[in-house]
Amino acid sequence: MAENESQPPSIFDVFEPPPEVDPQRFGPIPVVPGEGAQAPDVNLTASESPAGLPHWTAPPTGQVPQVLGGEKDQVWTDLKGPSWHGEDSGWTGDDLSVVFADEDSVEHEDLMAFEEPDSKVNQAAAAAAAAAAAASEPEAVAVSGDRNLMQAVAVGVGLAAVAIVALLIHNLAALVLIAVVTGVASVELLDAMRKAGTHPAVLFGISAAVAMPLAAYARGEQAIPLVMGLTIVFGFLWYLAGADTHRPVLNLGLTMFNVFYVGGLAAFAALMLNFDNGRELLLATIAIVAASDIGAYFGGKSLGNKFFGDRMFHPASPKKTWEGVLAGAVAAVAAAIALSYAGISNYEASVANAILLGLLVAMMAPLGDLAESLTKRDLGVKDMGTILPGHGGILDRVDGLLFALPAVFYLTRVLELT
């Protein structure tokens, strides 16, 4: 390269070099030695301390700044963090007036709360004490939950009178009673489903359930699968036509459950009417189921937990006891024998058949009661309805009968007592 050729300019030829940084321009900064660094002389004053910010080009010293605190400095490690209140209304106890001084609508006291660590323990202890206090008064709770026995008996006698009159008048009167009971029970079940947040086809479900016993009486057993098939087809059409669009599969299934459970089982009552002395057989079935319920109620009250301890009959109905169920079975068999000798059923003058009838009803009626209890627990209701004071709803009264009807129908067919 020729000597007269100019060299490319340096950056310092274009810009002036940076001024030297005075390490004392910000005053001496106290430092503490890092690992391996020599500790400074603590006897030096701040002005005499040689420690200062080194030049940025100097190698690291291994020292870190020291934060000097006075006697009034706050110790941050003693502060407690906020504790969440889950779904409660918010926080309490903190003053946020500075932040929300112009927000009159804000409830400042409900926004934040700082609790001592043992406050939740105290809450748990208080809850346990309250539970123990409640458990120490079981008799008062039991008395408050009992139904009005006199009212229940009066309503039961009235229902029995209506059933007897309808069954003694004519088959058509009995059929009308069956249809009305089926319709009301369907209304109660579908309404409970609606309250549980589902959307069954109420009008369609009631119509199809009532059609079950009517068709069974008119065309016999072959009408039941026909109505079932038509119910499924028209159920899909109900949702395809846009009568309801909320989860069609789930809600159609619930609608069909109502039709088969209430209407399908009630259809066997209508089928009994076609037997010789069918109305008497149906009346006997109702009477045996009622005897089983009454025997179970009073047997459980008087003998509850005496022989089987605290072992409940089934978790679906915690109030049922084995003693009550066995007492109901004895009452059902006794009622079946009495009705047989009174000539109010197709089992006249046959003690063996009457005992078989009573035992069958004693098995099926509690099963029907448990099935309805399971349904009510799943739907989150105590009773299916309130139409019957002291009893709940119609479905609450006929739950055991619904399960007993097909059993008695087929037993009568097997024994050729039709």
ABEGO torsion letter per residue (X at the ends): XBAABBBBBBAAAABBBBBBBBAAAAEBBBBBBBBGBBBBBAABBAAABABBBBBAABBBAGBBBBBBBBAABBBAAABBBBBBAEABAEBBGBBAAAAAAABAABBAAAABBBBBAAAAAAAAAAAAAAAAAAAABAAAAAAAABBBAAAAAAAAAAAAAAAAAAAAABAAAAAAAAAAAAAAAAAAAAAAAAAAGBBBBAAAAAAAAAAAAAAAAAAEAAAAAAAAAAAAAAAAAAAAAGABABGAAAAAAAAAAAAAAAAAAAAAAAAAAABBGAAAAAAAAAAAAAAAAAAAAAAAAAABGAAAEABBABAABAABBAAAAAAAAAAAAAAAAAAAAAGABAABGBAAAAAAAAAAAAAAAAAAAAAAAAAAAAAGBABABAABBGAEBAAAAAAAAAAAAAAAAAAAAAAGAX
